[in-house]
Amino acid sequence: MVLCYHRVSTAEPHRLAVSSDAIESHLRLLLRRYEPGTAADVVEGRARVVHVTFDDAYRSIEAALPILERLRVPATVFVCTGFADDGRPLRIAELRDDVDAAPGEWATLRWDELRELSERGVEIGSHTVGHAHLTRLGDDELEHELRDSRAQIEDELGLACPYLAYPFGEHDARVRRAAEQAGYEAAFALRAKPDRWATPRVDLYWRDTGLRGRFRLSPLLWGAAQFRPWRYGSAG
């Protein structure tokens, strides 16, 4: 099972945020049934593993790293490379009002911080250049988002970048084919039929604690179902 988080916060009840305590609770629950695994373990089909991913590379995720290290659960951070030079907030259209209200809460990780994460054993993957809706792009724009982000990550970190996470969880046959052609080994979606180019993840948010969190992490819910991906602009 692959978990997908975004921001980490203990103070702001924003739908994209989740507390460190909630992450620990989710993982302790899952580690009763699953073993920690890497992204490669998931992609290669190793059974009964749990892996953690963070989309957007918000600086706040550093608060969760001690928990992951203590529980020995590997993680992948998917970064939008167009923001990593200066770590500016991810001010995309769907989040503009939230970012303008509290820009510091939405700061992203800079390249030097991403290098430090990599040295701590966190894998760094691509979330494209600018968090675009990939299915809406022309072929040239799509290639730019996929190829250039991967190339910059490899150049900045000096490591291979085999994995991509689709912004908004959006993909179609053309996007999946472009991801393969761009040199990725696999791509992660949100709720989707299992496929190497749309590896499903359980997306978790502020309200996913207690019984609701247990329900969202139930194997009965996620084992074989297909769901419509959650949207940034949705009510929850």
N, C-alpha and C positions, 0 to 999 in steps of 0.2 A: 504494500500500500504506500502510495506517495502522497504526502501532505503538502498543501500549497498555502503559504502564508504571505502576507504583505508587510505592513508596518507592525512594530511591537510597541505597545504603550500601556502604562498602568493608570494613566490619568484621563485620557481623552476617549470617550465612548464613540469613536468613529467606526462605521461599519467595516472599514478596511483594516482596522487595528485589532490586535489581540494581545493579551497580557502574557508576560513570561510565565506566570503561574498557570495560565490556561494551556500553554504549550507543554509545560511539564506534565500537567494532568493528562493531556491527550496522549503523550508518549508513554507514560507509565501504564495507562490503560492498554495501549496497543502492544507494549512489550511483554504483556502476559501471553500474547498469542503469536507475536512476530519477533524476528531477530533483526537487529540493525543491519542495514544494507546500503551499498553505494548506488549511485545512479546506474552504473554499469551492471550491477546485480539485477536491478529492475529491468533494464532494457534487454538483458540476456535471458529474462524469464525465470530468475531464481525465485522459488516459491517462498511465501510467508516471510517477506522482509518488509521493513518500514524504512522509508527515506524521507527526509525533510527538504523542501524547497522554499525559497523566498523569491517572489517576483518583485521587480522594480529596483532592488538593491538600495532600499532606504537605510540610512545610517542607524536608525533605531534598532535594526535587527542585531546589532552587536550585543544588546542586552540579553539576548537569548542564547548566545554562544556558550556561556559557561554551563548552561543546562544541557545542551547537546553534547558538550565534551564530557560532562559528568556521566551522562547516560550512554555515551559512546555511540551516538546516532549520527551518521554522516549527513552532511547537508550540501546542497547546491544553491548558489545565489545567481539569479539570472539578471544581468545588468543591461540597461539601455546605454549604449556606449556614447551617445550624443550628450549625455549629462555627466559623464565621469571625469572630464577634464577639471571641472570646478565644483562638482558635487551639488549643483543647484537643484532646487526642488523640481519634481516631475510635474510640471505645470501643463498637463494635457487638458484638452477641452472638458473631459468628463470630471476633472478634479479642480478646475480653475478657481471656483469660489472657495473651496476648502483650502487650497494652497494660499490664496490671497489673504485669507483670514488668519492663518498661522503658518507662514512659510517655513519656519524652523522645524516644524514637526514633519515636514516632507522632504528634508534634505536627503540627498543621495550620497552614496559612497564614492570617494575619489579614487583614482587609480592607485595611489600609494596605500590607501586603506584596503582596497581590493587585493593588493599584493600581500598585505599582512594577513588577510583572511586566508589566502591561498597557502601561505606558509604555515598556517594553523590547521591545514588539512581540508579547508572548505573548497569545494570545486566551484569554479566560476564559469557560467554558461551565458549564452546570448539571449537577450530579450529584445533583439533588433537594435537599430540605431535610435529611433525616436518614438517607439511605442505606437506605431501606426496600426490602423485596421488593415491587415495584410490582404484580406480578400477584396478590398476596394481599390488596391493599387494596380497600376499598369505593370507590365512585365519588367521594364527597366527600373522603376521605383522599388519593386519587390526584390529584384536582384540586389540593389543597393542596400536595402534594409538587412538582408540576410548575409550577403557576402562581406560587406564592409564591416559589420559589427563583429563577425567572427574573426576577420583578419586583424582588426584593431585589438581585440582581446588577446590574440596570440602574440601580437607584436609587443603589447604592453606588459604582459605577464610572462612571456617566454615559455608558454605552455600550450598544448593543444586545447582547442575548444570544440569538443565533439557534440555538445548538446545545445538545443534551442528550446525556449518556451515561447509559445505563440502569445502575443499580447491579446488580452481579453479572452483568451482561449479560442480565438477564431481561426479557422482553417478550412480549406476545401481541397479538392484533388489537385488543383493547380499549385496552391501554396505548399502542400506536402511534397509535390514533385520538385518544386523550386528549392525546398529545404534540403532534399537529397542532393540535388545538383550543386548546391552551395557548399557541399562538403561535410555537412553534419552527419553524424552516425545515427542520430535519433532525435525526435522532437517530443516535447511534452505539451499536452493540451490541458483542459480541465475535465469536464465530464464527457466522456466519449467512449465509443466502442474501442477496446484495446487494439492497438496497432503500433508498430515501431515508430511511425511518423505522427502518431497522435496518442502517446502514452497517457492514460488518464490519471488525474490527481484529485484528491479530496480537498476542495477549497474551504477554508475555515475562517470565521470572522468573529466579531465582538460578541455576538449572542451565542456562539457555539460553546457553551459551558454546561456543566451539570448534565442533566438528562438529555438536553438538546445535543450537547457535544457527544454523548454516548450514542445517541441515535444516528448522528451524522457519520460516526465512525464505524457503524455496524457493518460487518461483512455482508449481511443480508441485503443491505441497501446498496452497497457498492460492488458486489461481486460480479454482476452481469448486466446491470441496468445502464441505460443511456439517458442522459439528462441534458437539458438545454443549459449552456454555460451561464454562470452568473455574470451580470453586467455592472460596470462601475456606476452607471446612471440609474440602476434599479433601486427599489426601496429596501432591499436587503438580500 
